[in-house]
Amino acid sequence: MENKLNGKHIHFMGIGGIGVSALAILALDAGAVVSGCDREYNEMTDKLSKLGADVVVGHNPEHLVGVDILVYTSAIKDNNEELSRAKGLGIVIYRRGDFLAKLLKGYERVVGICGTHGKTTTTWFAGQLLKLLGANPTVIMGGVPNNSDSNVLVGGKKICVVELDESDGSFLAADVDVGVITNIDIDHLDYYKNDDSLFDAFQSFASGVGSEGLLIACIDNENLAKVYNETSVNKLSVGFDLEADIFVKNLETMGLSQRVKISGNAEPALLNIPGRHNVQNLLLALAIAKEFGFGLENATEYVCSLTSVERRFQIFETGIDSNLKIISDYAHHPVELNTTLLTTRHLAEGRLIAIFQPHLFSRTKMFCSEFATALEIADIVVVLDIYPAREKPDGLTTSKLITDAINSEKCIVFGPVAKPMLANLLVDIIKSDDTILFLGAGDIGESPNEFVEKLQRKN
């Protein structure tokens, strides 16, 4: 499809989003004229403007002048005036996931990575390994790697490693040669409506690799193990489970690093990123490299060079107090919260302060008790107001559902707290050896820098 995009005017609605912005970058690389709109400017829209895209704030049918193709995020409602006008004008229209599926047809082999947790990190691990091993993959992910400003690594046309989004079912639109599933937990029931529909979608994805493809899965997750066992395709399993094709024989933690002894490999791999879950992500990436002809012995040499992604256990420096640790993580599901909090708990020398911004009213309502239980791992908990994202308030669901469910005998609880008040609160309660963990998928990603600036001004 790439050659067909050269010179075409493609307009992206929701261009500042992590998924749509990646498509805009690829369209620019293919020679398209790119424009787009979103609710507000952000780092992604700034980057795209520098690359040559015409980005504006707000939605307006006037944006459609001269447009050949319109791509829109699933957050855009069918009755949106700009989208409705595009339909009336006969403009070619794609949902984000469908346009991605069209772009993927331009690659010889596609590695599609999905799952409830860890898909962004796994995508980046796999992309890095393949590049370090001499391949030239194109990598498309739902996050920005540390020390980078882009969620796309533009490489060759032989291999594309792409993160696929299951939240709206669009991951099923992509034709993949290697299908990778990190794990499956209950989420996105605003779309799937029930557990069975969610599991059926992953089963369809697993089966969709066909007789010539390969399914790779981490069978430590019970739900995924069931899907894996019920799928009759070429497949490869990884995990801590000793029944996996590639499994962990021994794991040694050393501060923020981990030494991993892997089955079938003589020398251990050194992963300079903490967390058992990141070992599982690594195993999936190594399995992908193996499928492209790179043996474990060769691939593990490069593991020590792997970096992570922004907001995935990202560590910030205060420039003032080296004993005060600040970490930001994208965790927004109770399983992710529990995993990240346990990882941080083992590393924290003093008090652990967890700041959590719930993401979506529907998810908060469904998992309020599970969120509360996970947050009790911390010594001090601050719960912010809910970040609504694509949802509208229902008038009943607030962060108080979580704060009320937390056992106050296990930790000190603040909340609900408005985000603009957070930095002042933290400055008042912190001690020198605290570890402060910012958690959530919303605009809490801005909070670590806001807190550091406040702290620097105070000192």
N, C-alpha and C positions, 0 to 999 in steps of 0.2 A: 504493500500500500504506500510505502515511503515515496516512490517516484511519482505517484499520483497526487501527493500532497504538495509538491513543488509548485509554488506560485498561487496555491489556493488560499483564500482568506478563511481562516478558522477562528471562530469566536467561542471562548470558553466561559461558561457561567459557573462561578465558584472557583475562579482561577487561583485564588490565594490558598486553597485547600491543599493538603499534602498529596492527595491523589491526583487531582486535576492539574496542579502545577507541573507534575512530572510529565504529563501528556503534552502540556504546552511546550516544555523544554524539548521534547522529542520532535514535536511539530516544527519548531524553529530550526532544529538541526536538519530536518528534512526539506527545508527551504520554503516552508509555508509562511504566509503573512498571518501573524497572530495578534488577536485582540482578546480582551476578557474583562469581566467585571466581578465584583464581590462586595460584601457588606462594608469592608474597610481595607485599608492598605496594611500590609505586614511585610515581614522580611522576604517572603516568597514573591510577593508582587513587586517589591523593590528590585529583586534579582531579575525577574522576568522583564521589567522595564529596561534594565541595563542591557539585557540580551536583545532588545528590540521589540518587545511586545508593547502594545498600546493598552494600558490597564486603567480602568476607571472604577469609581465607587458607585454602587447602586445598580439597580436593574431598570432598563429603559428600552422600549422597542426601537428607539433611535439608534441603538448600538448595532442594529442589524444591517445597516446600509452597506451593500457590497459583499455581504457575508455569503460564502459558499457552503460552509459546514458549521453547525452549532453542536457543541459538546457541553453537557450539563451534569452537574453532580446530583446524586439522588436526594440531596437536601432541598432541591428546587421542586416546588409543588407543581402539579399539572396545570393549575389555574394561574400560574405566574404569567403576567401580562407579556413579558418579553418572550417567553417560551411559546405562548399561545400565538403571538404574532408570527414567530418563525414558522410555525406549522401552517399558518394561513398563507405565508409567502412561498411555501413549497421548498424551503431550505432543507437540505439533508441534515437530519438530526440524529445524534447518538447519545445514549447514556454513557457516563464515564467508563463503566466496565465494558460496554460493547465497543467503544472506540479503542480501548486498550486491546481488546481481543483482535480487532482489525490490525492494529500495529504489530502485534506479536506474530502475525502470519508472515512478516518479512524476515524472520529469523529461521535458521536451519533447525535449531533445537531450542526448545523453551523449557526452562525449569520453573515451575509455578509453585510458590510456597504459601501455604495458608495454615490456619489454626487460630485458636482463641488467644494464645499468648506466644510471644517470642518470634513471630514471623519476621519482623523488621530486622532484629539482630541476626537471625539465621540467614536471611537474605544477604546481609552485608558481610557476615562471616564467609559465606559461600563465594560471593563475588570477589572478596579479597584473596581467598585461597586460590581461586582459579587464575586470577591475575598474577599472583606471586609465582604460580607454577608455570606460567608462560602462555596461558590462554589469554584471550582478549575479550572478555565478556562485556556485554551491556548489562547494567544492573539498574533496576527500577525498584525503589523501596518507599515505604510509608514513613520515612524519617530521614533526618540529615545526619550523616556520620560526623563524629567529633573531628574538629579541625577541617571542616568542609563547609560549603555554603549551598550544596545541591543534593537533592534526593535522587539524582540520576547520574550514573557513571556511563557516559557514552563510549561504547567500545565497538567491536566488530559485529558482523551479522551472523556469525556462526552459532554463538551461544547468547541467550538472553536469560538472566536470572531475575525473576520478577516476583514481587510480593503481591498476592491476590487477596482481595477483601471479601470476606464471607458475610459481612454485616447486612448487606442488601441482596445477597444471592448472586451478585455479579461475578463471583469467582468461577461459576459454572459456565460462563460464556467463553472462557479462554480454552484453546486447544493446547494442551501441554504434552511434552514428551516425557518429562520427569515430573511427577506429582509428589510434592512433599507436604506432609501434615505434621505440625509440631505437637499438637494436643487438641482435645475437644472438651470444652466445659460449657455449661449452660449460659448463654448470653444472646443478645439480639432477639429476644422474643417479641419485641415490638414489630419485627418483620416476620419471624418464623411462626409465631403464635403458640407453638408448643414444642416440647423436647423432641418428639418423634420427627417433626419436620426438619429440625436442625440436624439431627443425626442422619436423616435420609439425604440431605444435601451433601454432607461430607461423604456419605456412601457413594453418591453419584459422582462426586469428584474423584474418589479413589478408583472407581471402576472406569472412569473416563480416560485413563491413560491408555487403555486398549491393549491389544496383544503385543504391540511393538514397543510399548512404553514401559516405564518403571515407576512403582509406588515406593516411596521412602517414608517411614513413620517411626516416631518414638513411642514404643509400646509401654513405657512406664505409666502412661495415662490410661486408666481403665476404659474410658469411653472410646478412645482411639484404638486400643488393643482389640476391642470387639469389632470395630469397623474393619481393621486390618485383617483379622482372622476370617471375616466373612467376605473378603474381596479376593476373587480368583484372577489375579494378574501377576506379572513378574513383580516381585517385591523384595524389599530389603528393610530389616528392622534394626533400630538402634536403641540404646538406653542403658540404664543401670541394671535392668532386668537381665539376668544371666542367660535367659533364653533368646535374647536378641542376637542378630547376626553380627553386629558390632556392639560390644558392651564395655563398660568400665570395669577394669580388674582392680584398680586401686585409685583412691583420690586423696591427695595430701594438700591441705590448705596452708598457705603461708601469707598471712595478711590479706592483701588484695589480689594475690596470685594463687593459682592452683596448679599442681602437678598431677597430670592425668595419665594413668597407665591404661592403655586401650588394648583389647583383645586383638591378636594377630599382628601386634606391633612391638618390636623389641624395646625401643626407647620411649620413655614417657614424653608427653607433650606438656609444654609450659604455657598455660593460659593466664595472661596478666589482667584478667577481669574476674571479679568475684561472683559467687553464686552457683549453686548446684544446677539451677536452671540454665545457666550459660554453658555448662558442660554438656547438657542435652542439646542445646543449640549447636555447639561445636561438633558433636557426633553427627548431626544431620548434615552439616557443611562438609565434613570429611567423607560422608557417604556420597554426597553429590560429586565431590572431586574424584572419588573412586569410580563413579559411573563414567567419567570422562577420561579414564585411563591413568589417573594419578594414584598410585598406591599409598597406603597409609604411612609407610615408612618415609616416603618422600614428602607427603603433605604435612605430616606432623612437625617437620623441621621449621615450617613457616608459622606455626600456631602462635609462637611468642611475639610475632609482629602484628597480630590482629588487634584492631581497635574496635571500639563500640560506637554507639549512636547517641546523639544528643538526647537527653532526658531518659536515658537508660542507665541508671546508677551513675549519673554524671556528677563529678565532684567539683566543687567551686572553692576557690581560695578567697579568704577575706582580706588578705594583705595587711592584717593587723594582728590576729591571734592564730598561731599555727596549731594550737590545741583545739580550736573550735572547728568542727567538721560540718560541712554543708553539702548535702547530696540531693539531687533532683531525679525523680523517676516517674515514668509515664503510667505506672500502675493505676488502674481504674476499675478492676474487677476484684472481688474478694480473694480469689486464689492468688492473683498477682500481688495484692496488698500483703497477704500472709507471707508469701515467698520473700518479698523485698524487705519486709520488717524483720523477719527471722535472719536474713543475711546481714542486715545492718546491726541487729542486736548482738550478733557474734563479734562484730568489729568494733562496736561502741565501747569506749573506755569509761565514759561518764554516763550522764542521763541521755536517754533517747527521746527526742521531741519529734513527734510525727504531725505534720500538717497535711490534712487531706481535703481536697476539693472534689466532692462527688460529681460525677459526670452523667447527665441525663436524669430526669425525674423518674422515668420508668425503671431504670437500673437501681436507683436509690430506694425506691419503694420495694422492689423485688428482693434486694440483698441487704437491707438495713441491718438485720441481725448479724449476718456474716461479716459485714464491714466492721461492726462494733467489736465482734470477737477478735478479728485480726488486729484492730487498733489497740486492743488491750495489751499487746506485746510491748508497746511503748510506755515510758514513764509519764510523759505529758502528751496529751492529744489536743490538737486544735482542728476543729471541723469548720470549714468555710461553707458559705452558701453554695447551693447547687449550681454548677455550670450547665445551662440548658442545652447548648449546642443546637441541634435541629428541632428540639421539642419546645412546646409552649407550656407554661405553668398550668397545673390542674387546680390550683387554689388550695390544695390539701398537703401535697408532698413537699417537705422541707428537710433540711439537714438535721432538724430536731429529732427526726425518726432515728437517726444514728446516735446522736449524743444521749438521747434518753435510754438507748439500749446498751450503752457502755457501762460496765460495772465500775463505778467511781471508787470502789475500794482497791481496784487494781492499778488505777492511774488517775492523774489529775486531768480534768476535761474542761476545755473552753469551747464554747460554740452554741449555736451557729455564729460565726464571725464574718463580717463583711470583708472582702479581700483588701480594700483600701486601708483597713485598720490593722492588717496583719503585721506589717513591719514594726509599727509602734509597740504592739503587744510583745513581739519577740525580743526586741531590744530591752524591754523591761524585765523579762523573765530568764534570759539566758545566763549560763555560767560558762567559764572558760573551757571546760572539758566536755561540753555538750556535743552531741551529734544531732543535727537538725535535718530531718528528712521531709522533703516536699513531694507530695504524692498526688497524681491526678492527670487527666488527659485534656484539661481545659487550659485557661490562661494562667493557671498557677505556674506554668513554665517561666513566667516573667518574674515571679516572686523572689527567687534566690538573688538575682541581681538587685532588685529593689531593696531587699533586706541588707545586702552587703553595702550598698550606697548609704543607707540610713545609718548603719553601724560606723562607717567611715566618717560620716559627718559628725556623729556623736563624739568620736575620738579625735 
